[in-house]
């Protein structure tokens, strides 16, 4: 199991804490520091059953300034998220062939 985590984000920290409280073994991926590839992100999104746009933090100022109202393909949104990882919702928890956005933390139960 992996958690794509931003230590500076309270919601991401809550997701990490939720996994710890459940006694899960997992790898922490600090995607802001380590980066994330288009292929890796596309795989995560596919495992979630959601669209790339569902992973965009639409309340971020950068989204409002640069992307709000734009019609982009799924591939284009993936490129945007890879180039602008702060726009990526977090945490993302992956377990095998399933992935989920861990906000709220109870969502994580779907992949446990």
BELTADA-V876515 format. One line per field, one symbol per residue. phi: phi as a letter, one per 40 degrees, with the letter a starting at -180 (. if undefined). A space follows every 50 residues. Layout:
phi = ???
//
This chain:
phi = .bbcbbdcbcccccccccccccgccabcbcccccgaccccccccccccgb cdcccccccccccccbbdgcbbcdcccccccccbccccdacbbbbgcbaa ccbcdcdcdcbc
//
